[in-house]
Each structure stands twice: as structure tokens, then as C-alpha cells.
Amino acid sequence: MAIDPQLLEILACPLCKSDVKLTEDDKGLKCVNCHRVYPIRDNIPVMLIDEATIEPERKTKD
């Protein structure tokens, strides 16, 4: 079961208050600003700063 799109619209990073997006593998929510990834466990986003990992920003080729 995926995260409800309406829930995803209202969730924000608890650290910097920016939007979060579902990761490519659907196992976490990544902040668009500080790049913290909050895990999803049993279809519930764990929006605790201490539980987040920091993923580097992807660089795109021109």
C-alpha cells in the first residue's frame, strides 16, 4: 500500500519545513531542501529527525 496522496500533500520535513517527496523505492520520504530521508515502516512515515538519514543531492549531467 502506498502513501495516500492527500497525506503526502500535507507532510513536511520536521527540520526545515520543506516539502517531502516519495523516494524512488517507495521506502522513504525525502525532503526537497535538506535531503533528509524519513523511513516508511508498515506504511507509516516516521517523521522524526533522529530517524532520518541524509542523502546527497543527485547531480544531473548536462
C-alpha positions as CSV (number, residue, x, y, z in Angstrom):
1,M,0.0,0.0,0.0
2,A,1.4,3.4,-1.0
3,I,1.2,6.6,1.0
4,D,-2.1,8.4,0.5
5,P,-1.5,11.3,-1.9
6,Q,-3.6,13.6,0.3
7,L,-1.3,12.8,3.3
8,L,1.8,13.4,1.2
9,E,0.5,16.9,0.3
10,I,0.3,17.9,3.9
11,L,3.5,16.3,5.2
12,A,6.6,18.5,5.6
13,C,10.1,18.0,6.8
14,P,10.1,18.5,10.6
15,L,13.5,20.1,10.5
16,C,13.3,22.7,7.7
17,K,9.5,22.6,7.0
18,S,10.0,22.0,3.2
19,D,8.0,19.6,1.1
20,V,8.8,15.8,1.1
21,K,8.6,13.5,-1.9
22,L,8.4,9.7,-2.0
23,T,11.7,8.1,-2.8
24,E,12.1,6.1,-5.9
25,D,12.0,2.8,-4.0
26,D,8.9,3.9,-2.0
27,K,10.7,3.2,1.3
28,G,11.0,6.7,2.5
29,L,10.1,10.4,2.1
30,K,12.9,12.7,1.0
31,C,13.0,16.4,1.9
32,V,13.4,18.5,-1.2
33,N,15.6,21.1,0.7
34,C,17.8,19.4,3.3
35,H,17.7,15.9,1.6
36,R,16.8,14.0,4.8
37,V,15.1,10.7,4.1
38,Y,12.5,9.7,6.6
39,P,11.7,6.0,6.6
40,I,8.3,4.5,6.0
41,R,7.6,1.5,8.3
42,D,4.4,-0.6,8.0
43,N,3.1,2.1,5.6
44,I,3.5,4.8,8.2
45,P,6.0,7.7,7.6
46,V,8.4,8.1,10.6
47,M,8.8,11.8,10.6
48,L,11.4,12.0,13.4
49,I,14.6,13.9,12.8
50,D,16.6,11.3,14.7
51,E,15.3,8.5,12.4
52,A,16.2,10.3,9.2
53,T,19.3,9.7,7.1
54,I,20.9,12.4,4.8
55,E,21.1,11.5,1.2
56,P,23.3,13.6,-1.1
57,E,21.7,15.6,-3.8
58,R,21.9,13.9,-7.2
59,K,23.9,15.6,-9.8
60,T,22.5,15.6,-13.3
61,K,24.6,15.6,-16.5
62,D,24.1,18.4,-18.9
